Amino acid sequence: MKGSAASREEDIRHRRGGDEPEDDRRPVDRHGHDGNGNGDRARSRRLSGSGAVAYAKAHLMELTGQPAEAVSALNRTRDGWRVVIEVLELERIPRTTDILASYSVDLDQSGELMGYERTHRYYRNDVGGDQ
């Protein structure tokens, strides 16, 4: 039985066609160059809008402990992305009196958190949009 786990792992690796490919992403400067003359290749590795939303939600969940309710804005900035996320801060009965907050989350091109800020708090039933 000794070595059976290793042989199973070898078997799985063989069926997959070898080892998993390594991640070949390189750091990219603010001009989209990776330092090896690969501007176009590096530029194609930039974070997409949907990727920025996923990173922003994860960062905000880690910082606040509250899940995102909705994404209300997504803007590309000079250095990356700004995502505005609505978060349920206080659940009440009836639900119309729940307290929500808007958070602005700034990310760099690779999805790293640059900063975040709570910009607005409001009742769920506040449809006036007054800030």
DRENTORKOL-3810 file (N, C-alpha, C; in nm, 4 decimals):
REM DRENTORKOL-3810
@n.u->0.0803; n.v->-0.1196; n.w->0.0000; ca.u->0.0000; ca.v->0.0000; ca.w->0.0000; c.u->0.0852; c.v->0.1267; c.w->0.0000
@n.u->0.2119; n.v->0.1109; n.w->0.0478; ca.u->0.2986; ca.v->0.2262; ca.w->0.0522; c.u->0.3216; c.v->0.2782; c.w->-0.0892
@n.u->0.3031; n.v->0.4111; n.w->-0.1055; ca.u->0.3212; ca.v->0.4708; ca.w->-0.2371; c.u->0.1951; c.v->0.4714; c.w->-0.3214
@n.u->0.0866; n.v->0.4177; n.w->-0.2712; ca.u->-0.0360; ca.v->0.4129; ca.w->-0.3517; c.u->-0.0928; c.v->0.5520; c.w->-0.3763
@n.u->-0.0826; n.v->0.6416; n.w->-0.2782; ca.u->-0.1309; ca.v->0.7783; ca.w->-0.2980; c.u->-0.0487; c.v->0.8474; c.w->-0.4063
@n.u->0.0810; n.v->0.8248; n.w->-0.4037; ca.u->0.1688; ca.v->0.8855; ca.w->-0.5043; c.u->0.1379; c.v->0.8297; c.w->-0.6424
@n.u->0.1102; n.v->0.7003; n.w->-0.6492; ca.u->0.0798; ca.v->0.6424; ca.w->-0.7802; c.u->-0.0553; c.v->0.6913; c.w->-0.8318
@n.u->-0.1531; n.v->0.7133; n.w->-0.7417; ca.u->-0.2822; ca.v->0.7690; ca.w->-0.7852; c.u->-0.2635; c.v->0.9099; c.w->-0.8390
@n.u->-0.1817; n.v->0.9895; n.w->-0.7701; ca.u->-0.1541; ca.v->1.1254; ca.w->-0.8157; c.u->-0.0856; c.v->1.1228; c.w->-0.9520
@n.u->0.0077; n.v->1.0317; n.w->-0.9703; ca.u->0.0764; ca.v->1.0161; ca.w->-1.0986; c.u->-0.0221; c.v->0.9774; c.w->-1.2069
@n.u->-0.1134; n.v->0.8886; n.w->-1.1740; ca.u->-0.2168; ca.v->0.8435; ca.w->-1.2668; c.u->-0.3055; c.v->0.9596; c.w->-1.3114
@n.u->-0.3480; n.v->1.0417; n.w->-1.2150; ca.u->-0.4331; ca.v->1.1567; ca.w->-1.2446; c.u->-0.3577; c.v->1.2553; c.w->-1.3323
@n.u->-0.2309; n.v->1.2816; n.w->-1.3000; ca.u->-0.1494; ca.v->1.3733; ca.w->-1.3778; c.u->-0.1346; c.v->1.3231; c.w->-1.5213
@n.u->-0.1151; n.v->1.1928; n.w->-1.5371; ca.u->-0.1002; ca.v->1.1336; ca.w->-1.6694; c.u->-0.2287; c.v->1.1493; c.w->-1.7510
@n.u->-0.3444; n.v->1.1258; n.w->-1.6889; ca.u->-0.4722; ca.v->1.1396; ca.w->-1.7598; c.u->-0.4997; c.v->1.2828; c.w->-1.8007
@n.u->-0.4503; n.v->1.3796; n.w->-1.7232; ca.u->-0.4700; ca.v->1.5205; ca.w->-1.7569; c.u->-0.3747; c.v->1.5653; c.w->-1.8663
@n.u->-0.2788; n.v->1.4851; n.w->-1.8966; ca.u->-0.1825; ca.v->1.5225; ca.w->-2.0003; c.u->-0.0603; c.v->1.5915; c.w->-1.9434
@n.u->-0.0250; n.v->1.5607; n.w->-1.8212; ca.u->0.0949; ca.v->1.6196; ca.w->-1.7602; c.u->0.0583; c.v->1.7127; c.w->-1.6486
@n.u->0.1584; n.v->1.7819; n.w->-1.6002; ca.u->0.1381; ca.v->1.8777; ca.w->-1.4915; c.u->0.0589; c.v->1.9971; c.w->-1.5410
@n.u->-0.0043; n.v->2.0653; n.w->-1.4474; ca.u->-0.0760; ca.v->2.1883; ca.w->-1.4805; c.u->0.0237; c.v->2.2920; c.w->-1.5289
@n.u->-0.0118; n.v->2.3726; n.w->-1.6291; ca.u->0.0806; ca.v->2.4760; ca.w->-1.6744; c.u->0.0992; c.v->2.5815; c.w->-1.5657
@n.u->0.2194; n.v->2.6356; n.w->-1.5596; ca.u->0.2466; ca.v->2.7403; ca.w->-1.4619; c.u->0.1863; c.v->2.8710; c.w->-1.5096
@n.u->0.1506; n.v->2.9555; n.w->-1.4155; ca.u->0.0971; ca.v->3.0871; ca.w->-1.4471; c.u->0.2132; c.v->3.1740; c.w->-1.4922
@n.u->0.2079; n.v->3.2230; n.w->-1.6175; ca.u->0.3196; ca.v->3.3000; ca.w->-1.6711; c.u->0.2931; c.v->3.4501; c.w->-1.6712
@n.u->0.1993; n.v->3.4962; n.w->-1.5889; ca.u->0.1733; ca.v->3.6397; ca.w->-1.5835; c.u->0.2911; c.v->3.7116; c.w->-1.5198
@n.u->0.3212; n.v->3.8285; n.w->-1.5753; ca.u->0.4302; ca.v->3.9103; ca.w->-1.5241; c.u->0.3741; c.v->4.0423; c.w->-1.4767
@n.u->0.4415; n.v->4.1083; n.w->-1.3819; ca.u->0.3962; ca.v->4.2407; ca.w->-1.3398; c.u->0.3979; c.v->4.3364; c.w->-1.4579
@n.u->0.3009; n.v->4.4253; n.w->-1.4614; ca.u->0.2866; ca.v->4.5190; ca.w->-1.5716; c.u->0.2973; c.v->4.6605; c.w->-1.5175
@n.u->0.3752; n.v->4.7459; n.w->-1.5855; ca.u->0.3834; ca.v->4.8842; ca.w->-1.5408; c.u->0.2595; c.v->4.9602; c.w->-1.5862
@n.u->0.2506; n.v->5.0870; n.w->-1.5509; ca.u->0.1294; ca.v->5.1630; ca.w->-1.5809; c.u->0.1109; c.v->5.1917; c.w->-1.7295
@n.u->0.2108; n.v->5.1618; n.w->-1.8107; ca.u->0.1997; ca.v->5.1796; ca.w->-1.9546; c.u->0.1663; c.v->5.0492; c.w->-2.0258
@n.u->0.1454; n.v->4.9411; n.w->-1.9488; ca.u->0.1099; ca.v->4.8136; ca.w->-2.0097; c.u->0.2292; c.v->4.7313; c.w->-2.0552
@n.u->0.3493; n.v->4.7607; n.w->-2.0060; ca.u->0.4678; ca.v->4.6857; ca.w->-2.0451; c.u->0.5134; c.v->4.5982; c.w->-1.9297
@n.u->0.5636; n.v->4.4797; n.w->-1.9620; ca.u->0.6050; ca.v->4.3864; ca.w->-1.8568; c.u->0.7553; c.v->4.3868; c.w->-1.8326
@n.u->0.8267; n.v->4.4795; n.w->-1.8917; ca.u->0.9712; ca.v->4.4873; ca.w->-1.8711; c.u->1.0505; c.v->4.4019; c.w->-1.9678
@n.u->0.9840; n.v->4.3203; n.w->-2.0478; ca.u->1.0515; ca.v->4.2347; ca.w->-2.1452; c.u->1.0124; c.v->4.2706; c.w->-2.2880
@n.u->0.9612; n.v->4.3927; n.w->-2.3073; ca.u->0.9229; ca.v->4.4350; ca.w->-2.4414; c.u->0.7908; c.v->4.3750; c.w->-2.4870
@n.u->0.7130; n.v->4.3241; n.w->-2.3960; ca.u->0.5858; ca.v->4.2611; ca.w->-2.4322; c.u->0.4678; c.v->4.3495; c.w->-2.3958
@n.u->0.4613; n.v->4.4683; n.w->-2.4537; ca.u->0.3545; ca.v->4.5620; ca.w->-2.4237; c.u->0.2175; c.v->4.5080; c.w->-2.4586
@n.u->0.2023; n.v->4.4528; n.w->-2.5791; ca.u->0.0716; ca.v->4.4019; ca.w->-2.6210; c.u->0.0300; c.v->4.2816; c.w->-2.5379
@n.u->0.1227; n.v->4.1917; n.w->-2.5137; ca.u->0.0914; ca.v->4.0722; ca.w->-2.4341; c.u->0.0531; c.v->4.1127; c.w->-2.2924
@n.u->0.1281; n.v->4.2072; n.w->-2.2351; ca.u->0.1008; ca.v->4.2522; ca.w->-2.0989; c.u->-0.0321; c.v->4.3264; c.w->-2.0926
@n.u->-0.0620; n.v->4.4067; n.w->-2.1955; ca.u->-0.1862; ca.v->4.4812; ca.w->-2.1978; c.u->-0.3061; c.v->4.3880; c.w->-2.2013
@n.u->-0.2934; n.v->4.2731; n.w->-2.2681; ca.u->-0.4046; ca.v->4.1791; ca.w->-2.2761; c.u->-0.4293; c.v->4.1113; c.w->-2.1424
@n.u->-0.3351; n.v->4.1207; n.w->-2.0498; ca.u->-0.3490; ca.v->4.0603; ca.w->-1.9176; c.u->-0.4165; c.v->4.1546; c.w->-1.8187
@n.u->-0.4533; n.v->4.2758; n.w->-1.8620; ca.u->-0.5161; ca.v->4.3705; ca.w->-1.7712; c.u->-0.6467; c.v->4.3133; c.w->-1.7185
@n.u->-0.6822; n.v->4.3537; n.w->-1.6015; ca.u->-0.8020; ca.v->4.3084; ca.w->-1.5344; c.u->-0.9266; c.v->4.3564; c.w->-1.6082
@n.u->-1.0205; n.v->4.2667; n.w->-1.6327; ca.u->-1.1452; ca.v->4.3034; ca.w->-1.6982; c.u->-1.2397; c.v->4.3665; c.w->-1.5969
@n.u->-1.3474; n.v->4.4264; n.w->-1.6452; ca.u->-1.4464; ca.v->4.4866; ca.w->-1.5569; c.u->-1.5116; c.v->4.3843; c.w->-1.4654
@n.u->-1.5485; n.v->4.2691; n.w->-1.5205; ca.u->-1.6110; ca.v->4.1666; ca.w->-1.4366; c.u->-1.5122; c.v->4.1105; c.w->-1.3353
@n.u->-1.3852; n.v->4.1024; n.w->-1.3728; ca.u->-1.2826; ca.v->4.0594; ca.w->-1.2788; c.u->-1.2641; c.v->4.1617; c.w->-1.1677
@n.u->-1.2707; n.v->4.2902; n.w->-1.2036; ca.u->-1.2588; ca.v->4.3966; ca.w->-1.1037; c.u->-1.3730; c.v->4.3887; c.w->-1.0027
@n.u->-1.4942; n.v->4.3614; n.w->-1.0509; ca.u->-1.6093; ca.v->4.3488; ca.w->-0.9615; c.u->-1.5884; c.v->4.2325; c.w->-0.8645
@n.u->-1.5420; n.v->4.1202; n.w->-0.9152; ca.u->-1.5193; ca.v->4.0028; ca.w->-0.8301; c.u->-1.4137; c.v->4.0321; c.w->-0.7225
@n.u->-1.3027; n.v->4.0969; n.w->-0.7627; ca.u->-1.1994; ca.v->4.1325; ca.w->-0.6661; c.u->-1.2527; c.v->4.2322; c.w->-0.5633
@n.u->-1.3261; n.v->4.3334; n.w->-0.6093; ca.u->-1.3791; ca.v->4.4360; ca.w->-0.5189; c.u->-1.4739; c.v->4.3746; c.w->-0.4163
@n.u->-1.5617; n.v->4.2849; n.w->-0.4615; ca.u->-1.6539; ca.v->4.2178; ca.w->-0.3686; c.u->-1.5770; c.v->4.1374; c.w->-0.2644
@n.u->-1.4760; n.v->4.0657; n.w->-0.3078; ca.u->-1.3965; ca.v->3.9840; ca.w->-0.2156; c.u->-1.3227; c.v->4.0711; c.w->-0.1139
@n.u->-1.2607; n.v->4.1805; n.w->-0.1605; ca.u->-1.1897; ca.v->4.2700; ca.w->-0.0696; c.u->-1.2864; c.v->4.3313; c.w->0.0318
@n.u->-1.4014; n.v->4.3771; n.w->-0.0162; ca.u->-1.4975; ca.v->4.4426; ca.w->0.0718; c.u->-1.5548; c.v->4.3447; c.w->0.1737
@n.u->-1.5810; n.v->4.2221; n.w->0.1321; ca.u->-1.6304; ca.v->4.1196; ca.w->0.2240; c.u->-1.5274; c.v->4.0932; c.w->0.3336
@n.u->-1.4001; n.v->4.0880; n.w->0.2955; ca.u->-1.2939; ca.v->4.0643; ca.w->0.3926; c.u->-1.2825; c.v->4.1802; c.w->0.4921
@n.u->-1.3004; n.v->4.3027; n.w->0.4431; ca.u->-1.2839; ca.v->4.4204; ca.w->0.5283; c.u->-1.4046; c.v->4.4487; c.w->0.6169
@n.u->-1.5254; n.v->4.4300; n.w->0.5633; ca.u->-1.6463; ca.v->4.4655; ca.w->0.6380; c.u->-1.7166; c.v->4.3457; c.w->0.6996
@n.u->-1.6936; n.v->4.2280; n.w->0.6446; ca.u->-1.7633; ca.v->4.1094; ca.w->0.6919; c.u->-1.9055; c.v->4.0993; c.w->0.6397
@n.u->-1.9432; n.v->4.1882; n.w->0.5500; ca.u->-2.0786; ca.v->4.1900; ca.w->0.4953; c.u->-2.0757; c.v->4.1575; c.w->0.3458
@n.u->-2.1696; n.v->4.0750; n.w->0.2999; ca.u->-2.1735; ca.v->4.0436; ca.w->0.1565; c.u->-2.2302; c.v->4.1598; c.w->0.0750
@n.u->-2.1916; n.v->4.1647; n.w->-0.0505; ca.u->-2.2406; ca.v->4.2682; ca.w->-0.1409; c.u->-2.3845; c.v->4.2392; c.w->-0.1802
@n.u->-2.4668; n.v->4.3432; n.w->-0.1839; ca.u->-2.6050; ca.v->4.3313; ca.w->-0.2313; c.u->-2.6115; c.v->4.3563; c.w->-0.3814
@n.u->-2.5373; n.v->4.4574; n.w->-0.4271; ca.u->-2.5427; ca.v->4.4950; ca.w->-0.5683; c.u->-2.4207; c.v->4.5787; c.w->-0.6038
@n.u->-2.3935; n.v->4.5845; n.w->-0.7324; ca.u->-2.2903; ca.v->4.6736; ca.w->-0.7851; c.u->-2.3642; c.v->4.7874; c.w->-0.8528
@n.u->-2.3382; n.v->4.9100; n.w->-0.8080; ca.u->-2.4118; ca.v->5.0237; ca.w->-0.8646; c.u->-2.3286; c.v->5.1077; c.w->-0.9604
@n.u->-2.1975; n.v->5.0857; n.w->-0.9637; ca.u->-2.1139; ca.v->5.1588; ca.w->-1.0602; c.u->-1.9824; c.v->5.0845; c.w->-1.0815
@n.u->-1.9315; n.v->5.0996; n.w->-1.2024; ca.u->-1.8030; ca.v->5.0411; ca.w->-1.2406; c.u->-1.7379; c.v->5.1368; c.w->-1.3393
@n.u->-1.6209; n.v->5.1886; n.w->-1.3037; ca.u->-1.5509; ca.v->5.2837; ca.w->-1.3896; c.u->-1.4036; c.v->5.2497; c.w->-1.3962
@n.u->-1.3484; n.v->5.2537; n.w->-1.5184; ca.u->-1.2039; ca.v->5.2382; ca.w->-1.5342; c.u->-1.1394; c.v->5.3704; c.w->-1.4953
@n.u->-1.0334; n.v->5.3622; n.w->-1.4181; ca.u->-0.9596; ca.v->5.4818; ca.w->-1.3782; c.u->-0.8218; c.v->5.4779; c.w->-1.4434
@n.u->-0.7451; n.v->5.5807; n.w->-1.4201; ca.u->-0.6104; ca.v->5.5867; ca.w->-1.4772; c.u->-0.5238; c.v->5.4713; c.w->-1.4265
@n.u->-0.5438; n.v->5.4333; n.w->-1.2994; ca.u->-0.4591; ca.v->5.3315; ca.w->-1.2376; c.u->-0.5249; c.v->5.1944; c.w->-1.2260
@n.u->-0.6512; n.v->5.1824; n.w->-1.2637; ca.u->-0.7195; ca.v->5.0530; ca.w->-1.2502; c.u->-0.8693; c.v->5.0655; c.w->-1.2616
@n.u->-0.9400; n.v->5.0365; n.w->-1.1522; ca.u->-1.0861; ca.v->5.0368; ca.w->-1.1525; c.u->-1.1409; c.v->5.0982; c.w->-1.0244
@n.u->-1.2569; n.v->5.1602; n.w->-1.0352; ca.u->-1.3357; ca.v->5.2037; ca.w->-0.9190; c.u->-1.4704; c.v->5.1329; c.w->-0.9294
@n.u->-1.5043; n.v->5.0599; n.w->-0.8233; ca.u->-1.6285; ca.v->4.9839; ca.w->-0.8180; c.u->-1.7089; c.v->5.0355; c.w->-0.6991
@n.u->-1.8370; n.v->5.0687; n.w->-0.7220; ca.u->-1.9250; ca.v->5.1107; ca.w->-0.6132; c.u->-2.0182; c.v->4.9950; c.w->-0.5835
@n.u->-2.0157; n.v->4.9519; n.w->-0.4577; ca.u->-2.0895; ca.v->4.8329; ca.w->-0.4158; c.u->-2.1854; c.v->4.8693; c.w->-0.3028
@n.u->-2.3076; n.v->4.8158; n.w->-0.3118; ca.u->-2.4077; ca.v->4.8355; ca.w->-0.2074; c.u->-2.4010; c.v->4.7174; c.w->-0.1107
@n.u->-2.3978; n.v->4.7485; n.w->0.0192; ca.u->-2.3814; ca.v->4.6470; ca.w->0.1230; c.u->-2.4924; c.v->4.6640; c.w->0.2274
@n.u->-2.5509; n.v->4.5530; n.w->0.2700; ca.u->-2.6480; ca.v->4.5546; ca.w->0.3790; c.u->-2.5705; c.v->4.5639; c.w->0.5100
@n.u->-2.5847; n.v->4.6757; n.w->0.5812; ca.u->-2.5108; ca.v->4.6942; ca.w->0.7060; c.u->-2.5912; c.v->4.6551; c.w->0.8296
@n.u->-2.7229; n.v->4.6754; n.w->0.8245; ca.u->-2.8059; ca.v->4.6433; ca.w->0.9398; c.u->-2.9407; c.v->4.5916; c.w->0.8910
@n.u->-2.9694; n.v->4.4668; n.w->0.9236; ca.u->-3.0949; ca.v->4.4057; ca.w->0.8812; c.u->-3.2012; c.v->4.4315; c.w->0.9871
@n.u->-3.3175; n.v->4.4763; n.w->0.9415; ca.u->-3.4269; ca.v->4.5091; ca.w->1.0328; c.u->-3.5576; c.v->4.4499; c.w->0.9820
@n.u->-3.6573; n.v->4.4524; n.w->1.0701; ca.u->-3.7927; ca.v->4.4128; ca.w->1.0323; c.u->-3.8793; c.v->4.5361; c.w->1.0520
@n.u->-3.9527; n.v->4.5783; n.w->0.9499; ca.u->-3.9615; ca.v->4.5244; ca.w->0.8149; c.u->-3.8362; c.v->4.5568; c.w->0.7335
@n.u->-3.8167; n.v->4.4815; n.w->0.6257; ca.u->-3.6963; ca.v->4.4950; ca.w->0.5427; c.u->-3.6800; c.v->4.6345; c.w->0.4843
@n.u->-3.7899; n.v->4.7069; n.w->0.4698; ca.u->-3.7800; ca.v->4.8421; ca.w->0.4133; c.u->-3.6998; c.v->4.9351; c.w->0.5023
@n.u->-3.6807; n.v->4.8973; n.w->0.6299; ca.u->-3.6019; ca.v->4.9804; ca.w->0.7212; c.u->-3.4580; c.v->4.9309; c.w->0.7365
@n.u->-3.4165; n.v->4.8313; n.w->0.6566; ca.u->-3.2765; ca.v->4.7881; ca.w->0.6552; c.u->-3.1876; c.v->4.9092; c.w->0.6256
@n.u->-3.0675; n.v->4.9072; n.w->0.6802; ca.u->-2.9719; ca.v->5.0140; ca.w->0.6504; c.u->-2.8656; c.v->4.9586; c.w->0.5561
@n.u->-2.8534; n.v->5.0231; n.w->0.4413; ca.u->-2.7548; ca.v->4.9861; ca.w->0.3407; c.u->-2.6500; c.v->5.0953; c.w->0.3302
@n.u->-2.5388; n.v->5.0620; n.w->0.2692; ca.u->-2.4320; ca.v->5.1596; ca.w->0.2477; c.u->-2.3690; c.v->5.1384; c.w->0.1111
@n.u->-2.3247; n.v->5.2475; n.w->0.0534; ca.u->-2.2486; ca.v->5.2442; ca.w->-0.0722; c.u->-2.1014; c.v->5.2556; c.w->-0.0386
@n.u->-2.0226; n.v->5.1644; n.w->-0.0928; ca.u->-1.8772; ca.v->5.1674; ca.w->-0.0745; c.u->-1.8107; c.v->5.1851; c.w->-0.2100
@n.u->-1.7144; n.v->5.2746; n.w->-0.2146; ca.u->-1.6330; ca.v->5.2943; ca.w->-0.3334; c.u->-1.5025; c.v->5.2186; c.w->-0.3113
@n.u->-1.4715; n.v->5.1255; n.w->-0.4010; ca.u->-1.3526; ca.v->5.0410; ca.w->-0.3886; c.u->-1.2614; c.v->5.0690; c.w->-0.5075
@n.u->-1.1378; n.v->5.1073; n.w->-0.4790; ca.u->-1.0394; ca.v->5.1349; ca.w->-0.5842; c.u->-0.9401; c.v->5.0205; c.w->-0.5930
@n.u->-0.9223; n.v->4.9700; n.w->-0.7156; ca.u->-0.8305; ca.v->4.8592; ca.w->-0.7421; c.u->-0.7259; c.v->4.9012; c.w->-0.8441
@n.u->-0.6076; n.v->4.8394; n.w->-0.8369; ca.u->-0.5086; ca.v->4.8629; ca.w->-0.9411; c.u->-0.5363; c.v->4.7666; c.w->-1.0570
@n.u->-0.4507; n.v->4.7685; n.w->-1.1578; ca.u->-0.4719; ca.v->4.6876; ca.w->-1.2787; c.u->-0.4718; c.v->4.5373; c.w->-1.2519
@n.u->-0.4112; n.v->4.4937; n.w->-1.1414; ca.u->-0.4061; ca.v->4.3504; ca.w->-1.1137; c.u->-0.5094; c.v->4.3067; c.w->-1.0109
@n.u->-0.5943; n.v->4.4000; n.w->-0.9657; ca.u->-0.6991; ca.v->4.3641; ca.w->-0.8716; c.u->-0.6632; c.v->4.3839; c.w->-0.7262
@n.u->-0.5452; n.v->4.4395; n.w->-0.6996; ca.u->-0.5046; ca.v->4.4669; ca.w->-0.5617; c.u->-0.5786; c.v->4.5898; c.w->-0.5105
@n.u->-0.6158; n.v->4.5866; n.w->-0.3848; ca.u->-0.6884; ca.v->4.6962; ca.w->-0.3215; c.u->-0.5980; c.v->4.8175; c.w->-0.3045
@n.u->-0.6430; n.v->4.9311; n.w->-0.3549; ca.u->-0.5706; ca.v->5.0577; ca.w->-0.3372; c.u->-0.6372; c.v->5.1417; c.w->-0.2291
@n.u->-0.7681; n.v->5.1239; n.w->-0.2106; ca.u->-0.8397; ca.v->5.1990; ca.w->-0.1085; c.u->-0.9883; c.v->5.1715; c.w->-0.1180
@n.u->-1.0576; n.v->5.2014; n.w->-0.0089; ca.u->-1.2025; ca.v->5.1922; ca.w->-0.0110; c.u->-1.2597; c.v->5.2946; c.w->0.0844
@n.u->-1.3869; n.v->5.3303; n.w->0.0626; ca.u->-1.4497; ca.v->5.4330; ca.w->0.1441; c.u->-1.6009; c.v->5.4137; c.w->0.1417
@n.u->-1.6628; n.v->5.4268; n.w->0.2597; ca.u->-1.8089; ca.v->5.4262; ca.w->0.2637; c.u->-1.8530; c.v->5.5667; c.w->0.2263
@n.u->-1.9293; n.v->5.5779; n.w->0.1207; ca.u->-1.9657; ca.v->5.7093; ca.w->0.0694; c.u->-2.1075; c.v->5.7512; c.w->0.1052
@n.u->-2.1925; n.v->5.6554; n.w->0.1435; ca.u->-2.3327; ca.v->5.6901; ca.w->0.1673; c.u->-2.3996; c.v->5.5804; c.w->0.2487
@n.u->-2.4844; n.v->5.6178; n.w->0.3436; ca.u->-2.5693; ca.v->5.5223; ca.w->0.4176; c.u->-2.7136; c.v->5.5643; c.w->0.3973
@n.u->-2.8025; n.v->5.4655; n.w->0.3873; ca.u->-2.9426; ca.v->5.4971; ca.w->0.3599; c.u->-3.0327; c.v->5.3804; c.w->0.3982
@n.u->-3.1631; n.v->5.4125; n.w->0.4159; ca.u->-3.2632; ca.v->5.3096; ca.w->0.4383; c.u->-3.2977; c.v->5.2442; c.w->0.3052
@n.u->-3.3269; n.v->5.1161; n.w->0.3085; ca.u->-3.3614; ca.v->5.0428; ca.w->0.1867; c.u->-3.4774; c.v->5.1111; c.w->0.1115
@n.u->-3.5737; n.v->5.1655; n.w->0.1854; ca.u->-3.6903; ca.v->5.2265; ca.w->0.1199; c.u->-3.6653; c.v->5.3691; c.w->0.0735
@n.u->-3.5431; n.v->5.4209; n.w->0.0873; ca.u->-3.5091; ca.v->5.5555; ca.w->0.0425; c.u->-3.4796; c.v->5.5544; c.w->-0.1077
@n.u->-3.5811; n.v->5.5825; n.w->-0.1852; ca.u->-3.5644; ca.v->5.5790; ca.w->-0.3304; c.u->-3.5349; c.v->5.7169; c.w->-0.3889
@n.u->-3.5298; n.v->5.8171; n.w->-0.3027; ca.u->-3.5055; ca.v->5.9541; ca.w->-0.3494; c.u->-3.3650; c.v->5.9757; c.w->-0.4022
@n.u->-3.2696; n.v->5.8986; n.w->-0.3539; ca.u->-3.1321; ca.v->5.9115; ca.w->-0.4016; c.u->-3.0611; c.v->6.0329; c.w->-0.3462
@n.u->-3.1163; n.v->6.0997; n.w->-0.2430; ca.u->-3.0490; ca.v->6.2158; ca.w->-0.1838; c.u->-2.9259; c.v->6.1693; c.w->-0.1077
@n.u->-2.8141; n.v->6.2357; n.w->-0.1339; ca.u->-2.6902; ca.v->6.1984; ca.w->-0.0651; c.u->-2.6426; c.v->6.3094; c.w->0.0209
END
